Every structure is written in C-alpha cells, then in structure tokens.
Amino acid sequence: MEQQKKILCVGLVCLDIINVVNEYPEEDTDSRCLSQYWQRGGNASNSCTVLSLLGVPCAFMGSLSAGPVAENLPDVTADDFSKVNLNQFKWIHWEGRNAEEQVKMIQQVQMYNSTLPQQHRITISVEIEKTRELLYQLFPHGDVVFVSKDVARHFGFESGEAALKGLYSRVKQGAILICAWAEKGADALGPDGMIIHSDAFPPENLVDTLGAGDTFNAAVIYTLSNGGSLQNALTFGCKVAGRKCGFHGYDSIREIFTDEQPKS
C-alpha cells in the first residue's frame, strides 16, 4: 500500500564530536569544556533520524564504517544506487555531495517514474548547502529543492525571498524552491509564483543548533509527503527546527511531534 512506502535519504553519515562550554568562545581565547559527547551526524543521516522520530518509515543510504572512526569513506555512486529496489519508496532525498553521480541516480528515478502514473511516482528532493560550483547542477533535478543561506549569499542575495526570486529560474518547471534563513524563518516559491513565508520559532533557551537545518528539511519533507500544504510544511519545519535548538540531540523530537503535528 502507498502509505507503507518509505522515504530514502542519500548522503553522509559521520561522527560529530560536541564540546559543551558556558558561552561561545572568543577568537584566540581558551575555554573550559564542561562536557563532551559523540553523536552520529551528517545531513542525510540527521534528516533520516528526524523522519524516524516523526514516525515515518524511512531508510538511509551512505557509506558506513565498521568502527567508531574512519577515514576516506566513499560517496554513494550511481552503480551502488542501481541496486536499490525503487518500488519501496515514495520520496528520495539527496544531500548534495558528488553531484555528477547524484544526477545519474536521479535520472534512474526519473526513468522509473516514467513507467508509472503520477500518483505512484517517487518525489525527488535535493539539498544544496555548500558553496561548491559542482553542486549547482542539482538545481534542475529536484521536485523540491532546498537551498541554504550560505549558497544564497554566495549568489549575492541577502534574504530568502530575494534568493528564491533570483534562483528559481535554475529549477525545473513545476518545482518548489525552499530557503531557510535561521532566525528570519524560511521562504518557499512554487510554480504559482507566490512567495510563502514562515517566521522562526526560537526556543526559550538556545542550546544546540547542530542539525537544525537537517531537522527543518525532514519536517518539511514529512509534511509534503503526507499531502500537507506548502505553508503548513514551512511552518512545521520552522517549529520543529526551532524547538530542536532548545535541547541537545534529537530524541525530544517525539514530544515536539505530539505538540506541533501539522494540519493537511
């Protein structure tokens, strides 16, 4: 059945080593570390974690290490991806990395989709976070495209709205382009030409912003994949990401979901 199909996240899993201090240290100063912890990280891995905590059947595809620390793990290739049974998935999200190979993977999905009626096709989303020229070839390949504040600024834009208007010509016809802008919230532009905005929802106490963007992406994908509106997806994304910044890690996202579950 369609509702049992999973969301697949393709990209990086890594080890994040977090040092907790009283306040953000000034340059060239020493700070006493109050505590340190290790946690699994990586954009695609984090998004998959959040989707799982939101109750979504999901899967991750990336290079895994046999031990806690590893060097030079290879990125997923198009050949690796060709072995995946696409019939399991309703949505596949790519964290922009080895873009030339990722374009080939997306083309495999597009070929698969061409054999199916519209309602059974896999939705494709891509995240363009880093300011690397090679990643920009991903713009025209997503049904939903997440572009970061850093990339927007790299192109000379100083707001989410300006970035969407300036970059929308790079995405394919009918796509949704989304840009989150930290404390200023997030904006989205779809094929109807209307800019949609959500304010940010900062926590009472800012504790941990690591993975906030990945959390936002996952909450948006969650809402859209369940038939929610773009406005509801943006708002839910900002709420979950904001609340996540109020605690370490991701486990409390289950409670956020209970409080903030979006309407369709």
C-alpha positions in Angstrom: 0.0 0.0 0.0 1.1 3.5 -0.8 1.2 4.7 2.9 3.7 1.9 3.7 6.3 3.2 1.3 9.4 4.7 2.8 11.4 7.9 2.4 15.0 7.3 1.5 17.8 9.8 2.4 21.1 9.6 0.4 24.2 11.3 1.6 26.6 11.5 4.5 26.8 9.8 7.9 29.6 10.9 10.1 30.8 11.3 13.7 30.1 14.6 15.4 32.2 15.4 18.5 30.5 18.1 20.5 32.2 20.1 23.2 29.8 21.9 25.7 31.0 25.3 27.0 29.4 28.1 29.1 29.4 30.5 26.2 30.7 30.7 22.6 34.4 31.3 22.9 36.0 34.5 21.5 38.7 34.1 18.9 42.2 33.2 20.3 40.9 32.5 23.8 40.8 29.3 25.9 37.5 28.0 27.3 37.0 25.2 29.8 34.9 22.4 28.3 32.0 21.4 30.6 31.4 18.1 28.8 31.9 16.3 25.6 29.8 13.8 23.7 29.8 12.0 20.4 26.8 11.5 18.2 26.0 10.3 14.7 25.8 13.2 12.3 25.8 14.1 8.6 23.0 15.9 6.8 21.2 13.0 5.3 21.7 10.8 8.4 20.2 13.6 10.6 17.2 14.1 8.4 16.6 10.3 8.4 16.8 10.3 12.2 14.2 13.1 12.5 11.9 11.4 10.0 12.1 8.2 12.0 11.3 10.1 15.2 8.3 11.7 13.4 7.0 8.1 12.8 7.9 7.8 9.2 9.1 4.5 7.6 12.5 5.6 6.2 15.9 4.4 5.1 19.4 5.8 4.8 21.9 5.2 2.0 25.5 6.1 2.5 29.0 4.7 3.4 29.2 3.2 6.9 32.3 2.4 9.0 32.9 -0.8 10.8 34.3 1.2 13.8 33.6 4.5 15.5 36.1 6.4 13.5 37.0 6.1 9.8 38.8 8.0 7.0 38.0 8.4 3.3 34.7 6.7 3.1 33.5 6.8 -0.5 30.3 8.6 -1.5 27.5 6.5 -3.0 27.8 6.0 -6.7 25.2 5.6 -9.4 26.2 2.0 -9.7 25.6 1.5 -6.0 22.2 3.2 -6.4 21.2 1.0 -9.3 21.0 -2.0 -6.9 18.2 -0.3 -4.9 14.6 -1.5 -5.3 12.9 1.8 -6.0 9.4 0.2 -5.5 10.0 0.6 -1.7 10.0 4.4 -1.8 7.6 7.3 -2.2 10.2 10.1 -1.7 14.0 10.1 -2.1 16.1 13.0 -0.7 19.7 13.7 -1.8 22.1 15.7 0.3 24.2 17.4 -2.4 27.7 15.8 -2.4 29.2 14.1 -5.5 26.7 15.8 -7.8 27.7 14.2 -11.1 26.9 10.7 -9.7 23.8 12.0 -7.9 22.4 13.4 -11.2 22.8 9.9 -12.6 21.0 8.4 -9.7 18.1 10.9 -10.1 17.9 10.0 -13.8 17.4 6.4 -12.8 14.4 7.5 -10.6 13.1 9.7 -13.4 13.3 6.7 -15.8 11.4 4.6 -13.2 8.8 7.3 -12.7 8.2 7.5 -16.4 6.7 4.0 -16.3 4.1 4.9 -13.5 1.0 7.1 -13.2 1.6 10.4 -11.5 0.2 9.4 -8.1 2.7 6.5 -7.8 5.8 8.3 -8.8 8.7 9.0 -6.4 9.1 12.6 -5.3 12.7 13.8 -5.7 14.2 16.4 -3.3 17.8 17.8 -3.2 19.7 19.9 -0.7 22.3 22.4 -2.0 24.0 23.5 1.2 27.7 24.0 0.3 29.1 26.8 -1.9 30.6 24.4 -4.4 30.1 25.1 -8.1 29.7 21.4 -8.9 26.6 21.1 -6.6 24.7 23.7 -8.6 24.0 21.2 -11.4 21.5 19.7 -9.0 19.1 22.7 -9.1 17.1 21.5 -12.1 16.7 17.9 -10.9 14.6 18.2 -7.8 10.8 18.3 -7.4 11.7 20.1 -4.1 15.0 21.9 -3.8 16.4 23.1 -0.5 19.0 25.9 -0.9 21.0 27.2 2.1 21.5 30.7 3.3 25.3 30.3 2.5 24.6 29.4 -1.1 22.1 32.2 -1.4 24.6 34.7 -0.1 27.3 33.2 -2.4 25.0 34.3 -5.3 24.7 37.8 -3.8 21.2 37.5 -2.1 20.7 38.9 1.3 17.2 37.4 2.1 15.3 34.2 1.5 12.8 36.0 -0.7 15.4 37.6 -2.9 17.2 34.2 -3.2 14.1 32.4 -4.3 13.3 35.0 -6.9 16.8 35.1 -8.2 17.4 31.3 -8.2 14.0 30.0 -9.3 15.0 30.1 -13.0 17.5 27.3 -12.1 14.9 24.8 -11.0 12.7 22.7 -13.4 9.2 23.7 -14.3 6.7 22.9 -11.5 9.4 22.6 -8.8 9.3 24.0 -5.3 12.4 26.0 -4.1 12.9 26.5 -0.4 15.3 28.7 1.5 15.6 28.7 5.3 17.3 31.8 6.9 18.0 30.9 10.5 16.3 33.4 12.9 14.4 35.0 10.0 12.4 31.9 9.3 12.0 30.3 5.9 10.6 31.1 2.5 9.3 28.9 -0.4 8.4 29.6 -4.0 6.3 27.2 -6.1 5.1 27.1 -9.7 2.2 29.5 -8.9 4.8 32.3 -8.4 3.7 33.1 -4.8 6.3 33.5 -2.1 5.3 31.7 1.1 6.9 32.6 4.4 7.1 31.2 7.9 8.6 33.0 10.9 11.2 31.3 13.0 10.2 29.8 16.4 13.3 30.2 18.6 13.4 28.2 21.9 13.4 30.0 25.2 17.0 29.0 25.7 19.3 28.3 22.8 21.2 25.1 23.5 22.2 23.2 20.3 21.8 24.4 16.7 23.7 21.5 15.2 21.5 19.7 12.7 18.7 22.4 12.9 18.7 22.7 9.1 18.5 18.9 8.7 15.6 18.9 11.1 13.9 21.6 9.1 14.3 19.7 5.8 13.0 16.5 7.4 9.9 18.2 8.9 9.1 19.8 5.5 9.5 16.5 3.7 7.3 14.8 6.3 4.5 17.3 5.8 4.7 17.4 2.0 5.0 13.6 1.7 1.7 13.3 3.7 -0.2 15.7 1.4 0.2 18.8 3.5 0.3 22.3 2.0 3.5 24.2 1.4 2.6 26.8 4.0 2.0 24.1 6.6 5.2 22.3 5.7 7.2 25.5 6.1 5.6 26.4 9.4 6.0 22.9 10.8 9.6 22.8 9.6 10.4 26.1 11.4 8.6 25.0 14.6 10.4 21.6 14.8 13.8 23.1 14.0 13.3 25.9 16.5 12.3 23.6 19.2 15.2 21.3 18.4 17.6 24.1 19.1 16.4 24.1 22.7 17.9 20.7 23.6 20.9 18.5 22.7 20.5 15.9 20.0 17.2 14.7 18.6 15.4 12.4 21.0 12.9 15.0 22.2 11.5 15.5 18.7 8.9 12.8 19.5 7.4 15.3 22.1 7.6 18.1 19.5 5.6 16.0 17.1 2.9 15.4 19.6 2.6 19.1 20.3 3.0 20.5 16.8 1.7 17.9 14.4 0.8 19.8 11.2 -2.6 20.0 9.6 -3.0 19.0 6.0 
